[in-house]
Amino acid sequence: MRSPLRSTETVTNTPSLKRSKNVTRKTVLITGCSKGGIGSALAFAFHCHGCRVFATARDLQKVQHLKKAEIDVLELDVLDEESCRVAAEWVREATGGTLNVLVNNSGVGYVMPLLDSDIAEVRRVYETNVLGIILAVQAFAPLLIAAASQSGSEGGGMIINIGSIAGICPVPWASAYNASKAAVNSLTDTLRIEMEPLRVKVILAVTGLVKTHFLQNLRTTPCLPEASVYSPAKTIIDPWMTGKKADDAALDVEIYAEKFVRNVLRKRPKARYWSAVNSTSVWAVERILGGGTVWVCCMFLLIRKRYTG
């Protein structure tokens, strides 16, 4: 594990966000900060609001743009217990033993019907999206608890897990990913109860469509296998799986990040924060209509319409 890198180079990649005049010295660690993703945008946004940010990635080459902005970068693999331990120890020494905010953003996607899913890929999705959060929380919990116990600490301790509307709305052809995000939702709600006695807040960011490199970062371009039972509808399903139309309607990642950070820095942040395109619609169906069967009916009608034209 290499030490975090700092730089005094001229900032050339910072988004068009003005640095907050009301500088708080919250410390924030974000997992999964590769360029073009939500983590990277959040690192810039927290930095612009005066926080000390620890931006992490498995490959430090993917966070050089953050290093140029004088943001601390750390090598961290959320699936490696030793990597998590070393990163937590470095943050402990850098901050004097506390961490105000842990943002669990690391995640991977997989788009494929359940019947055609590769079990190795399914396992990778679950391990990264769910187990990765557990390992990160276990590693940094002592620092978060220490921050919460200090009366003068800026905002105490807080854990934020990046969830998705996919964990609530059953989007077809992405069963493994949807299930992993549903697990994140449940994990977060349970963790909120468990951390309450320790005065550590736990927030679930239910995220809708955001313009990132998420689809580009998939290992392969999503498409139905030739032998799939769904192959007669391949010309209809493949465009759905690639998410091209959804990406066109997505929210700009910088706007998402700014709203996200504003919620975190509020005196009383929302425990379930819904943000980005379609998140409000999903919230309404869940809260007003009860979700469940309603979602199944909606998706069935939508797919039926696509199949029949």
VOLUM-792681 format. One record per residue (C-alpha): residue number from 1; residue in one letter; x, y, z. Coordinates in nm, 3 decimals, always signed. Example, Ala and Ser with C-alpha at 12.3 -4.5 7.8 and 13.67 -1.06 7.14 Angstrom:
2
[1,a,[+1.230,-0.450,+0.780]];
[2,s,[+1.367,-0.106,+0.714]];
# end
This chain:
309
[1,m,[+0.000,+0.000,+0.000]];
[2,r,[+0.147,+0.332,-0.106]];
[3,s,[+0.101,+0.642,+0.105]];
[4,p,[-0.164,+0.892,-0.009]];
[5,l,[-0.031,+1.133,-0.266]];
[6,r,[-0.050,+1.510,-0.253]];
[7,s,[+0.022,+1.761,-0.526]];
[8,t,[+0.067,+2.133,-0.562]];
[9,e,[+0.018,+2.126,-0.939]];
[10,t,[-0.218,+2.374,-1.102]];
[11,v,[-0.579,+2.259,-1.088]];
[12,t,[-0.705,+2.190,-1.440]];
[13,n,[-0.984,+1.939,-1.388]];
[14,t,[-1.198,+2.094,-1.118]];
[15,p,[-1.570,+2.132,-1.198]];
[16,s,[-1.739,+2.470,-1.210]];
[17,l,[-1.818,+2.474,-0.840]];
[18,k,[-1.709,+2.765,-0.622]];
[19,r,[-1.527,+2.681,-0.301]];
[20,s,[-1.744,+2.747,+0.001]];
[21,k,[-1.651,+3.054,+0.205]];
[22,n,[-1.787,+2.886,+0.519]];
[23,v,[-1.499,+2.642,+0.546]];
[24,t,[-1.570,+2.345,+0.771]];
[25,r,[-1.296,+2.096,+0.828]];
[26,k,[-1.500,+1.784,+0.803]];
[27,t,[-1.296,+1.484,+0.697]];
[28,v,[-1.452,+1.272,+0.424]];
[29,l,[-1.336,+0.942,+0.278]];
[30,i,[-1.494,+0.825,-0.047]];
[31,t,[-1.447,+0.483,-0.204]];
[32,g,[-1.441,+0.433,-0.580]];
[33,c,[-1.326,+0.773,-0.708]];
[34,s,[-1.213,+0.686,-1.060]];
[35,k,[-1.249,+0.965,-1.314]];
[36,g,[-1.594,+1.002,-1.468]];
[37,g,[-1.790,+0.850,-1.182]];
[38,i,[-2.001,+0.964,-0.888]];
[39,g,[-1.712,+0.921,-0.643]];
[40,s,[-1.489,+1.158,-0.837]];
[41,a,[-1.763,+1.424,-0.858]];
[42,l,[-1.833,+1.390,-0.486]];
[43,a,[-1.463,+1.431,-0.405]];
[44,f,[-1.454,+1.761,-0.597]];
[45,a,[-1.781,+1.881,-0.441]];
[46,f,[-1.680,+1.805,-0.080]];
[47,h,[-1.341,+1.966,-0.147]];
[48,c,[-1.509,+2.280,-0.283]];
[49,h,[-1.717,+2.299,+0.036]];
[50,g,[-1.404,+2.311,+0.249]];
[51,c,[-1.381,+1.949,+0.359]];
[52,r,[-1.062,+1.748,+0.373]];
[53,v,[-1.123,+1.465,+0.129]];
[54,f,[-0.957,+1.126,+0.109]];
[55,a,[-1.039,+0.995,-0.239]];
[56,t,[-0.970,+0.626,-0.288]];
[57,a,[-0.937,+0.381,-0.574]];
[58,r,[-0.775,+0.045,-0.638]];
[59,d,[-0.559,+0.203,-0.907]];
[60,l,[-0.404,+0.539,-0.819]];
[61,q,[-0.360,+0.619,-1.188]];
[62,k,[-0.738,+0.661,-1.206]];
[63,v,[-0.741,+0.942,-0.946]];
[64,q,[-0.455,+1.158,-1.074]];
[65,h,[-0.707,+1.429,-1.169]];
[66,l,[-0.797,+1.454,-0.799]];
[67,k,[-0.434,+1.465,-0.695]];
[68,k,[-0.393,+1.770,-0.920]];
[69,a,[-0.671,+1.940,-0.722]];
[70,e,[-0.467,+1.890,-0.402]];
[71,i,[-0.705,+1.621,-0.277]];
[72,d,[-0.555,+1.333,-0.076]];
[73,v,[-0.565,+1.010,-0.275]];
[74,l,[-0.529,+0.664,-0.125]];
[75,e,[-0.498,+0.320,-0.273]];
[76,l,[-0.788,+0.113,-0.139]];
[77,d,[-0.942,-0.215,-0.252]];
[78,v,[-1.268,-0.255,-0.059]];
[79,l,[-1.256,-0.633,-0.102]];
[80,d,[-0.912,-0.662,+0.058]];
[81,e,[-0.924,-0.658,+0.438]];
[82,e,[-0.556,-0.567,+0.466]];
[83,s,[-0.598,-0.281,+0.219]];
[84,c,[-0.889,-0.147,+0.424]];
[85,r,[-0.693,-0.179,+0.748]];
[86,v,[-0.388,+0.004,+0.611]];
[87,a,[-0.600,+0.285,+0.464]];
[88,a,[-0.786,+0.328,+0.794]];
[89,e,[-0.458,+0.342,+0.984]];
[90,w,[-0.323,+0.610,+0.748]];
[91,v,[-0.637,+0.821,+0.793]];
[92,r,[-0.610,+0.774,+1.171]];
[93,e,[-0.259,+0.919,+1.168]];
[94,a,[-0.354,+1.198,+0.927]];
[95,t,[-0.655,+1.318,+1.127]];
[96,g,[-0.558,+1.238,+1.482]];
[97,g,[-0.792,+0.942,+1.509]];
[98,t,[-1.123,+1.055,+1.363]];
[99,l,[-1.323,+1.051,+1.040]];
[100,n,[-1.644,+1.249,+0.997]];
[101,v,[-1.790,+1.096,+0.682]];
[102,l,[-1.748,+0.763,+0.505]];
[103,v,[-1.908,+0.747,+0.159]];
[104,n,[-1.938,+0.392,+0.029]];
[105,n,[-1.952,+0.451,-0.344]];
[106,s,[-1.752,+0.159,-0.488]];
[107,g,[-1.964,-0.064,-0.703]];
[108,v,[-1.985,-0.257,-1.028]];
[109,g,[-2.268,-0.325,-1.268]];
[110,y,[-2.385,-0.630,-1.459]];
[111,v,[-2.666,-0.631,-1.714]];
[112,m,[-2.797,-0.973,-1.813]];
[113,p,[-3.123,-1.169,-1.772]];
[114,l,[-3.110,-1.404,-1.476]];
[115,l,[-3.140,-1.712,-1.697]];
[116,d,[-2.832,-1.608,-1.893]];
[117,s,[-2.621,-1.472,-1.606]];
[118,d,[-2.266,-1.590,-1.550]];
[119,i,[-2.235,-1.700,-1.187]];
[120,a,[-1.881,-1.564,-1.158]];
[121,e,[-2.009,-1.220,-1.264]];
[122,v,[-2.301,-1.242,-1.022]];
[123,r,[-2.061,-1.326,-0.739]];
[124,r,[-1.837,-1.031,-0.835]];
[125,v,[-2.135,-0.793,-0.824]];
[126,y,[-2.249,-0.911,-0.480]];
[127,e,[-1.901,-0.907,-0.332]];
[128,t,[-1.818,-0.558,-0.457]];
[129,n,[-2.155,-0.391,-0.400]];
[130,v,[-2.240,-0.551,-0.064]];
[131,l,[-1.937,-0.713,+0.097]];
[132,g,[-1.726,-0.411,+0.001]];
[133,i,[-1.949,-0.187,+0.211]];
[134,i,[-1.930,-0.420,+0.509]];
[135,l,[-1.549,-0.435,+0.499]];
[136,a,[-1.517,-0.058,+0.463]];
[137,v,[-1.758,+0.010,+0.750]];
[138,q,[-1.575,-0.235,+0.977]];
[139,a,[-1.239,-0.079,+0.897]];
[140,f,[-1.339,+0.286,+0.945]];
[141,a,[-1.602,+0.247,+1.219]];
[142,p,[-1.356,+0.321,+1.505]];
[143,l,[-1.267,+0.655,+1.344]];
[144,l,[-1.633,+0.743,+1.285]];
[145,i,[-1.728,+0.651,+1.641]];
[146,a,[-1.438,+0.859,+1.773]];
[147,a,[-1.559,+1.158,+1.571]];
[148,a,[-1.914,+1.113,+1.701]];
[149,s,[-1.792,+1.100,+2.061]];
[150,q,[-1.610,+1.433,+2.038]];
[151,s,[-1.847,+1.713,+2.135]];
[152,g,[-1.655,+1.963,+1.927]];
[153,s,[-1.625,+1.741,+1.619]];
[154,e,[-1.764,+1.888,+1.297]];
[155,g,[-2.086,+1.693,+1.244]];
[156,g,[-1.982,+1.382,+1.436]];
[157,g,[-1.961,+1.056,+1.243]];
[158,m,[-2.166,+0.963,+0.936]];
[159,i,[-2.185,+0.668,+0.696]];
[160,i,[-2.341,+0.720,+0.353]];
[161,n,[-2.412,+0.425,+0.127]];
[162,i,[-2.480,+0.492,-0.241]];
[163,g,[-2.796,+0.301,-0.319]];
[164,s,[-3.004,+0.291,-0.635]];
[165,i,[-3.363,+0.298,-0.752]];
[166,a,[-3.269,-0.037,-0.908]];
[167,g,[-3.288,-0.185,-0.558]];
[168,i,[-3.653,-0.082,-0.537]];
[169,c,[-3.786,-0.080,-0.893]];
[170,p,[-3.738,-0.421,-1.065]];
[171,v,[-3.561,-0.308,-1.381]];
[172,p,[-3.560,-0.607,-1.623]];
[173,w,[-3.240,-0.774,-1.745]];
[174,a,[-3.036,-0.667,-1.442]];
[175,s,[-3.141,-0.912,-1.171]];
[176,a,[-2.801,-0.949,-1.005]];
[177,y,[-2.735,-0.575,-0.990]];
[178,n,[-3.088,-0.499,-0.869]];
[179,a,[-3.061,-0.761,-0.595]];
[180,s,[-2.724,-0.627,-0.480]];
[181,k,[-2.869,-0.276,-0.449]];
[182,a,[-3.175,-0.409,-0.264]];
[183,a,[-2.928,-0.567,-0.022]];
[184,v,[-2.756,-0.229,+0.018]];
[185,n,[-3.093,-0.072,+0.104]];
[186,s,[-3.166,-0.331,+0.372]];
[187,l,[-2.811,-0.328,+0.505]];
[188,t,[-2.820,+0.051,+0.541]];
[189,d,[-3.154,+0.060,+0.722]];
[190,t,[-3.033,-0.206,+0.967]];
[191,l,[-2.696,-0.039,+1.016]];
[192,r,[-2.874,+0.289,+1.098]];
[193,i,[-3.036,+0.119,+1.398]];
[194,e,[-2.715,-0.049,+1.507]];
[195,m,[-2.509,+0.271,+1.488]];
[196,e,[-2.765,+0.491,+1.665]];
[197,p,[-2.637,+0.408,+2.018]];
[198,l,[-2.289,+0.504,+1.897]];
[199,r,[-2.416,+0.841,+1.767]];
[200,v,[-2.307,+0.766,+1.410]];
[201,k,[-2.560,+0.870,+1.147]];
[202,v,[-2.630,+0.639,+0.853]];
[203,i,[-2.771,+0.769,+0.525]];
[204,l,[-2.894,+0.586,+0.216]];
[205,a,[-2.859,+0.784,-0.107]];
[206,v,[-3.125,+0.636,-0.335]];
[207,t,[-2.979,+0.735,-0.669]];
[208,g,[-3.161,+0.759,-1.001]];
[209,l,[-3.014,+0.812,-1.347]];
[210,v,[-2.683,+1.000,-1.341]];
[211,k,[-2.445,+1.069,-1.631]];
[212,t,[-2.128,+0.877,-1.547]];
[213,h,[-1.895,+0.624,-1.706]];
[214,f,[-2.091,+0.344,-1.538]];
[215,l,[-2.199,+0.175,-1.861]];
[216,q,[-1.860,+0.227,-2.025]];
[217,n,[-1.694,+0.059,-1.728]];
[218,l,[-1.887,-0.266,-1.772]];
[219,r,[-1.652,-0.551,-1.862]];
[220,t,[-1.841,-0.622,-2.184]];
[221,t,[-2.111,-0.443,-2.383]];
[222,p,[-2.445,-0.586,-2.264]];
[223,c,[-2.615,-0.804,-2.524]];
[224,l,[-2.818,-1.123,-2.523]];
[225,p,[-2.634,-1.449,-2.588]];
[226,e,[-2.735,-1.614,-2.916]];
[227,a,[-2.875,-1.914,-2.729]];
[228,s,[-3.090,-1.706,-2.494]];
[229,v,[-3.458,-1.793,-2.470]];
[230,y,[-3.515,-1.419,-2.519]];
[231,s,[-3.325,-1.409,-2.851]];
[232,p,[-3.645,-1.368,-3.063]];
[233,a,[-3.673,-1.022,-2.903]];
[234,k,[-3.299,-0.944,-2.922]];
[235,t,[-3.344,-0.627,-3.129]];
[236,i,[-3.576,-0.492,-2.860]];
[237,i,[-3.392,-0.609,-2.549]];
[238,d,[-3.032,-0.526,-2.647]];
[239,p,[-3.091,-0.146,-2.670]];
[240,w,[-3.265,-0.164,-2.331]];
[241,m,[-2.967,-0.348,-2.182]];
[242,t,[-2.713,-0.096,-2.311]];
[243,g,[-2.904,+0.187,-2.142]];
[244,k,[-2.848,+0.434,-2.425]];
[245,k,[-3.185,+0.606,-2.394]];
[246,a,[-3.162,+0.617,-2.014]];
[247,d,[-2.820,+0.782,-2.030]];
[248,d,[-2.957,+1.058,-2.252]];
[249,a,[-3.213,+1.148,-1.985]];
[250,a,[-2.973,+1.123,-1.688]];
[251,l,[-2.877,+1.403,-1.449]];
[252,d,[-2.536,+1.566,-1.485]];
[253,v,[-2.302,+1.410,-1.228]];
[254,e,[-2.176,+1.750,-1.101]];
[255,i,[-2.532,+1.861,-1.024]];
[256,y,[-2.597,+1.532,-0.846]];
[257,a,[-2.279,+1.570,-0.639]];
[258,e,[-2.357,+1.928,-0.534]];
[259,k,[-2.707,+1.834,-0.413]];
[260,f,[-2.566,+1.527,-0.238]];
[261,v,[-2.306,+1.729,-0.049]];
[262,r,[-2.557,+1.997,+0.050]];
[263,n,[-2.771,+1.728,+0.214]];
[264,v,[-2.473,+1.584,+0.400]];
[265,l,[-2.367,+1.926,+0.532]];
[266,r,[-2.716,+2.013,+0.658]];
[267,k,[-2.769,+2.023,+1.032]];
[268,r,[-3.023,+1.743,+0.999]];
[269,p,[-2.949,+1.549,+0.678]];
[270,k,[-3.219,+1.325,+0.535]];
[271,a,[-3.168,+0.961,+0.633]];
[272,r,[-3.302,+0.846,+0.295]];
[273,y,[-3.191,+1.089,+0.030]];
[274,w,[-3.358,+1.050,-0.310]];
[275,s,[-3.176,+1.215,-0.598]];
[276,a,[-3.139,+1.221,-0.979]];
[277,v,[-3.374,+1.138,-1.265]];
[278,n,[-3.668,+0.903,-1.186]];
[279,s,[-3.592,+0.886,-0.814]];
[280,t,[-3.895,+1.102,-0.726]];
[281,s,[-4.126,+0.881,-0.933]];
[282,v,[-3.993,+0.568,-0.764]];
[283,w,[-4.035,+0.732,-0.422]];
[284,a,[-4.397,+0.820,-0.501]];
[285,v,[-4.488,+0.467,-0.611]];
[286,e,[-4.318,+0.320,-0.303]];
[287,r,[-4.471,+0.556,-0.050]];
[288,i,[-4.816,+0.617,-0.200]];
[289,l,[-4.895,+0.297,-0.389]];
[290,g,[-4.688,+0.058,-0.180]];
[291,g,[-4.453,-0.064,-0.454]];
[292,g,[-4.432,-0.443,-0.475]];
[293,t,[-4.705,-0.569,-0.707]];
[294,v,[-4.744,-0.223,-0.856]];
[295,w,[-4.386,-0.234,-0.986]];
[296,v,[-4.435,-0.579,-1.135]];
[297,c,[-4.749,-0.467,-1.317]];
[298,c,[-4.583,-0.150,-1.447]];
[299,m,[-4.279,-0.334,-1.579]];
[300,f,[-4.491,-0.615,-1.727]];
[301,l,[-4.702,-0.365,-1.920]];
[302,l,[-4.394,-0.177,-2.037]];
[303,i,[-4.219,-0.491,-2.161]];
[304,r,[-4.538,-0.620,-2.322]];
[305,k,[-4.570,-0.293,-2.511]];
[306,r,[-4.208,-0.318,-2.629]];
[307,y,[-4.258,-0.679,-2.743]];
[308,t,[-4.584,-0.620,-2.926]];
[309,g,[-4.488,-0.277,-3.061]];
# end
